[in-house]
């Protein structure tokens, strides 16, 4: 993820990544779109992406663990999802 950030900054590009790992997304992302069941539930900045919004999208998350850099949820699908990275030059 650091590579994508550095490359985007050097080339003045926008990078789009689809992640299910909220802690990684919050570390590297600037703007976020949160979806649930195919519907957009949230659009905003890192500061606007609160634990309550994350819980609304993913279900019950232990927010203390999220603050410590890990994430947990009730759904096994959430934890087993692999991230998809997309980089495009426009």
C-alpha positions as CSV (number, residue, x, y, z in Angstrom):
1,X,0.0,0.0,0.0
2,X,2.9,2.3,0.7
3,X,4.1,1.8,-2.9
4,X,0.7,2.8,-4.3
5,X,0.6,5.9,-2.1
6,X,4.2,7.0,-3.1
7,X,3.6,6.3,-6.8
8,X,0.3,8.2,-6.8
9,X,1.9,11.2,-5.1
10,X,4.9,11.3,-7.4
11,X,2.8,11.0,-10.6
12,X,-0.1,13.1,-9.3
13,X,-2.5,10.1,-9.8
14,X,-5.6,8.9,-8.1
15,X,-5.5,5.4,-6.7
16,X,-8.6,3.3,-6.0
17,X,-8.4,0.3,-3.7
18,X,-11.2,-2.0,-2.7
19,X,-10.4,-3.3,0.8
20,X,-12.3,-5.2,3.5
21,X,-9.5,-4.6,6.0
22,X,-10.8,-1.4,7.6
23,X,-7.6,-0.8,9.6
24,X,-5.5,-0.8,6.5
25,X,-8.0,1.3,4.6
26,X,-8.0,3.9,7.4
27,X,-4.2,4.0,7.5
28,X,-3.7,4.6,3.8
29,X,-6.9,6.1,2.5
30,X,-8.0,9.7,2.3
31,X,-11.6,9.3,1.0
32,X,-13.9,6.4,1.6
33,X,-17.0,4.8,0.1
34,X,-18.6,2.2,2.3
35,X,-21.1,-0.3,0.8
36,X,-23.4,-2.9,2.2
37,X,-25.5,-5.3,0.2
38,X,-24.8,-3.3,-3.0
39,X,-25.9,0.0,-1.6
40,X,-23.6,3.0,-0.8
41,X,-23.9,3.6,2.9
42,X,-21.1,6.2,3.4
43,X,-19.0,8.6,1.5
44,X,-16.5,10.7,3.3
45,X,-13.0,11.3,4.8
46,X,-11.0,9.4,7.4
47,X,-12.2,11.8,10.1
48,X,-15.8,11.2,9.1
49,X,-15.4,7.3,9.1
50,X,-16.4,6.7,12.7
51,X,-16.6,3.4,14.5
52,X,-20.4,3.7,14.5
53,X,-20.5,4.0,10.7
54,X,-18.1,1.0,10.4
55,X,-20.4,-1.0,12.7
56,X,-23.4,0.0,10.6
57,X,-21.7,-1.3,7.4
58,X,-19.9,-4.4,8.7
59,X,-22.0,-5.3,11.7
60,X,-20.6,-5.6,15.3
61,X,-17.0,-4.7,15.4
62,X,-14.9,-4.6,18.5
63,X,-13.9,-1.0,18.2
64,X,-11.1,-1.2,20.8
65,X,-9.3,-3.8,18.6
66,X,-9.9,-1.6,15.6
67,X,-8.2,1.3,17.4
68,X,-5.3,-1.0,18.2
69,X,-4.8,-1.8,14.5
70,X,-6.7,-5.1,14.2
71,X,-10.3,-5.7,13.3
72,X,-12.9,-8.3,14.2
73,X,-16.4,-8.9,13.2
74,X,-19.2,-11.5,13.6
75,X,-19.1,-12.5,10.0
76,X,-16.5,-15.0,8.8
77,X,-16.9,-13.7,5.3
78,X,-15.7,-10.3,6.4
79,X,-12.5,-11.7,7.9
80,X,-11.7,-14.1,5.0
81,X,-12.2,-11.6,2.2
82,X,-9.1,-10.8,0.2
83,X,-8.4,-7.2,-0.8
84,X,-8.7,-6.2,-4.5
85,X,-6.3,-3.5,-5.6
86,X,-7.0,-1.4,-8.7
87,X,-4.6,1.2,-10.0
88,X,-5.5,3.2,-13.1
89,X,-3.9,6.2,-14.8
90,X,-6.5,8.6,-16.0
